[in-house]
Amino acid sequence: MAPSKIYLPNKLPEQGVTRHLFEVWRKELEIFLAQDSQLVAFMTDKPYATWEAYAMNQNRISKPAGADEMADLPLRRTELGTFLDTVAMACHARYYDSIMWHSTSLQWIYSQLQKDMMIEEKEANFLNLFDLKYEYGTSTIEFYNQYRDFVIANLRKKGDIIMWQGGRVMKFDEELSPTFEDMILANVLGNIDKHLPNLVQEKFHKLIGKTKSLMDYKADIFLHLSILLMKIEEDLPNELKIDVHFAR
């Protein structure tokens, strides 16, 4: 079977880019670039991860790196031009000139994009997760996405120091594990309504085991949420219904 083709991600919008959206775009871009052995050399932590801005040096690369020799530089300079054009084509058109003429690394491009789009780089505070509350009548799937996006925004990055683990330094960006995804979904259900986890358990408990997890039934769960919430409403004693409405 031939390997599936990986395409350049959709252009990064000019406005309305959240930190999570930016990170998804960044990862998709890097996966695309990594397909091409000629472009990999210019990615972070690779031999040609940095270069000179075209405005300062039209050659951009003054000396060979890695196993290259001086004779390899003309080809590397051409490949760098292709690399920058590829990255620029994944961004809104107004960033093209800046990337082509002023960039000095892929990380420089990321930093400039985040700065221009005013994407927050503030220190993560996981306790702010407690501020996320489901409001009765709003979209449950939107609340789930909001909750999950917040968790992703607080994932640790390569180089972060984990003090409670004796100062361990993260070697890679943290990613959501399958169990972590299940936990997010379970927490969201409890946040929407404290009675909801029991009803979901009654309906899906026998379907979940070693081969199936809660996330395998996420679509079905959200499809049935309105029915389950109506059942909660019907089963509650009359004197509690007003309080529940206000609590939601």
C-alpha positions as CSV (number, residue, x, y, z in Angstrom):
1,M,0.0,0.0,0.0
2,A,1.4,3.4,-1.0
3,P,1.9,5.8,1.9
4,S,-0.8,8.4,2.3
5,K,0.0,11.9,1.0
6,I,0.3,14.6,3.6
7,Y,-0.7,18.1,2.4
8,L,0.3,21.6,3.5
9,P,-2.0,22.7,6.2
10,N,-4.7,25.3,5.5
11,K,-3.5,28.9,5.5
12,L,-3.2,30.4,9.0
13,P,-6.0,33.0,9.2
14,E,-5.1,36.7,9.5
15,Q,-7.3,37.1,12.6
16,G,-9.1,35.1,15.3
17,V,-6.2,32.6,15.8
18,T,-6.2,31.0,19.3
19,R,-3.2,29.5,20.9
20,H,-4.6,26.0,20.3
21,L,-5.4,26.6,16.7
22,F,-1.8,28.0,16.2
23,E,-0.3,24.9,17.8
24,V,-2.4,22.6,15.6
25,W,-1.3,24.5,12.5
26,R,2.3,24.4,13.6
27,K,2.3,20.7,14.1
28,E,0.6,20.1,10.8
29,L,3.2,22.3,9.1
30,E,6.1,20.5,10.6
31,I,4.7,17.1,9.7
32,F,4.4,18.3,6.1
33,L,7.9,19.7,6.1
34,A,9.4,16.6,7.6
35,Q,8.3,14.6,4.5
36,D,10.9,16.3,2.4
37,S,14.5,15.3,3.2
38,Q,15.7,18.6,1.5
39,L,13.6,20.7,3.8
40,V,14.2,18.9,7.1
41,A,17.7,20.5,7.4
42,F,16.1,23.9,8.2
43,M,13.8,22.8,11.0
44,T,14.5,23.4,14.7
45,D,17.5,21.5,16.1
46,K,18.7,20.6,12.6
47,P,22.1,21.7,11.0
48,Y,20.6,24.7,9.3
49,A,18.1,25.7,11.9
50,T,19.2,29.3,11.7
51,W,20.3,31.6,8.9
52,E,20.8,35.3,8.1
53,A,18.0,37.5,7.0
54,Y,18.0,38.2,3.3
55,A,18.0,41.9,4.1
56,M,21.4,41.5,5.7
57,N,22.9,38.7,3.5
58,Q,21.3,37.7,0.2
59,N,23.0,34.3,0.4
60,R,21.4,33.8,3.9
61,I,23.9,30.9,4.6
62,S,27.6,31.9,4.8
63,K,29.2,28.6,5.9
64,P,28.4,24.9,5.7
65,A,26.9,23.0,8.6
66,G,26.7,19.4,9.6
67,A,28.5,17.1,7.0
68,D,28.3,19.7,4.2
69,E,31.2,21.4,2.5
70,M,31.5,24.7,0.8
71,A,30.5,23.2,-2.5
72,D,27.1,22.2,-1.0
73,L,26.1,25.8,-0.1
74,P,24.6,26.9,-3.5
75,L,22.2,23.9,-3.3
76,R,21.4,24.6,0.4
77,R,20.6,28.2,-0.3
78,T,18.2,27.2,-3.0
79,E,16.6,24.6,-0.7
80,L,16.3,27.3,2.0
81,G,14.4,29.5,-0.4
82,T,12.0,26.7,-1.1
83,F,11.6,26.0,2.6
84,L,10.7,29.6,3.3
85,D,8.3,29.8,0.3
86,T,6.6,26.7,1.6
87,V,6.2,28.1,5.1
88,A,5.0,31.5,3.8
89,M,2.4,29.8,1.6
90,A,0.9,28.2,4.7
91,C,0.4,31.7,6.2
92,H,-1.8,34.6,5.3
93,A,-0.5,36.5,2.3
94,R,0.5,39.6,4.3
95,Y,3.2,37.6,6.1
96,Y,4.9,36.4,2.9
97,D,7.4,39.3,2.5
98,S,8.4,39.2,6.2
99,I,9.1,35.5,6.1
100,M,11.0,35.6,2.9
101,W,13.2,38.7,3.6
102,H,13.5,39.0,7.4
103,S,13.3,35.5,9.0
104,T,16.3,33.9,10.6
105,S,14.8,30.6,11.8
106,L,11.6,28.7,11.9
107,Q,11.2,29.6,15.6
108,W,11.6,33.3,14.6
109,I,8.7,32.9,12.2
110,Y,6.6,31.3,14.9
111,S,7.4,34.1,17.4
112,Q,6.7,36.9,14.9
113,L,3.3,35.3,14.0
114,Q,2.3,34.9,17.6
115,K,3.4,38.4,18.5
116,D,1.5,39.9,15.5
117,M,-1.6,37.9,16.2
118,M,-1.4,38.7,20.0
119,I,-1.5,35.0,20.9
120,E,-1.0,34.9,24.7
121,E,2.3,33.5,25.9
122,K,1.5,33.9,29.5
123,E,2.5,31.3,32.1
124,A,0.0,28.5,32.3
125,N,-2.2,28.3,35.4
126,F,-4.1,25.1,35.6
127,L,-6.3,26.4,38.4
128,N,-8.1,28.6,36.0
129,L,-9.7,25.4,34.7
130,F,-12.1,25.7,37.7
131,D,-13.5,28.9,36.1
132,L,-14.9,27.0,33.2
133,K,-18.6,26.4,33.9
134,Y,-21.2,25.0,31.6
135,E,-24.1,27.5,31.1
136,Y,-27.5,25.8,30.7
137,G,-28.8,26.0,27.2
138,T,-25.5,26.5,25.4
139,S,-23.9,23.9,23.1
140,T,-22.5,20.9,25.0
141,I,-19.9,20.1,22.2
142,E,-18.7,23.7,22.2
143,F,-18.2,23.5,26.0
144,Y,-16.3,20.2,25.5
145,N,-14.0,21.9,22.9
146,Q,-13.4,24.9,25.2
147,Y,-12.5,22.6,28.1
148,R,-10.2,20.5,26.0
149,D,-8.6,23.5,24.4
150,F,-7.8,24.9,27.8
151,V,-6.1,21.6,28.9
152,I,-4.1,21.6,25.7
153,A,-3.0,25.1,26.2
154,N,-1.6,24.0,29.6
155,L,0.4,21.0,28.3
156,R,4.1,21.2,29.1
157,K,6.6,22.1,26.4
158,K,10.0,20.8,25.6
159,G,12.5,22.4,28.0
160,D,9.9,23.0,30.8
161,I,11.1,22.1,34.3
162,I,8.8,19.8,36.4
163,M,9.7,20.8,40.0
164,W,7.6,18.2,41.7
165,Q,9.5,15.5,39.8
166,G,12.8,16.6,41.2
167,G,13.5,19.3,38.5
168,R,13.0,16.9,35.5
169,V,13.4,18.7,32.2
170,M,10.8,17.9,29.5
171,K,12.6,16.3,26.5
172,F,9.6,16.6,24.3
173,D,6.3,18.5,24.1
174,E,3.7,16.8,26.2
175,E,0.7,15.3,24.3
176,L,-2.7,14.1,25.3
177,S,-2.7,10.4,26.0
178,P,-5.8,8.2,25.3
179,T,-6.4,8.0,29.0
180,F,-6.1,11.8,29.4
181,E,-8.7,12.2,26.6
182,D,-11.1,9.9,28.4
183,M,-10.6,11.9,31.6
184,I,-11.3,15.2,29.9
185,L,-14.6,13.8,28.5
186,A,-15.6,12.4,31.9
187,N,-14.9,15.7,33.6
188,V,-16.9,17.6,31.0
189,L,-19.9,15.4,31.5
190,G,-19.8,15.9,35.2
191,N,-19.4,19.7,34.7
192,I,-22.5,19.8,32.4
193,D,-24.6,18.1,35.0
194,K,-23.6,16.2,38.1
195,H,-26.2,13.5,37.4
196,L,-25.0,13.0,33.8
197,P,-22.1,10.6,34.5
198,N,-24.4,8.0,36.2
199,L,-26.7,8.0,33.2
200,V,-23.8,7.7,30.7
201,Q,-22.5,4.9,32.8
202,E,-25.8,3.1,32.7
203,K,-26.0,3.4,28.9
204,F,-22.4,2.7,27.9
205,H,-20.8,0.7,30.7
206,K,-21.2,-2.7,29.0
207,L,-19.7,-1.3,25.8
208,I,-16.4,-0.1,27.3
209,G,-13.6,-2.4,28.2
210,K,-10.1,-3.4,27.1
211,T,-10.7,-2.7,23.4
212,K,-13.1,0.2,23.7
213,S,-12.8,3.4,25.7
214,L,-15.1,6.3,26.6
215,M,-13.7,8.3,23.6
216,D,-14.8,5.6,21.2
217,Y,-18.4,6.6,22.0
218,K,-18.0,10.4,22.3
219,A,-20.1,11.1,19.2
220,D,-22.9,8.8,20.5
221,I,-22.7,10.3,23.9
222,F,-23.1,13.9,22.6
223,L,-25.8,12.7,20.3
224,H,-27.8,11.5,23.3
225,L,-26.9,14.3,25.7
226,S,-30.1,16.3,25.1
227,I,-32.2,13.1,25.8
228,L,-30.2,12.3,28.9
229,L,-30.6,15.9,30.2
230,M,-34.3,15.7,29.6
231,K,-34.4,12.5,31.6
232,I,-32.6,14.2,34.5
233,E,-35.1,17.0,34.4
234,E,-38.0,14.5,34.5
235,D,-36.6,12.4,37.3
236,L,-35.8,15.3,39.6
237,P,-38.2,16.1,42.4
238,N,-40.2,19.3,41.7
239,E,-38.7,21.2,44.6
240,L,-35.1,20.6,43.2
241,K,-35.8,21.6,39.6
242,I,-35.6,25.4,40.2
243,D,-32.3,25.0,42.0
244,V,-30.8,22.9,39.3
245,H,-31.8,25.4,36.6
246,F,-29.9,28.1,38.5
247,A,-26.9,25.8,39.2
248,R,-26.5,25.1,35.5
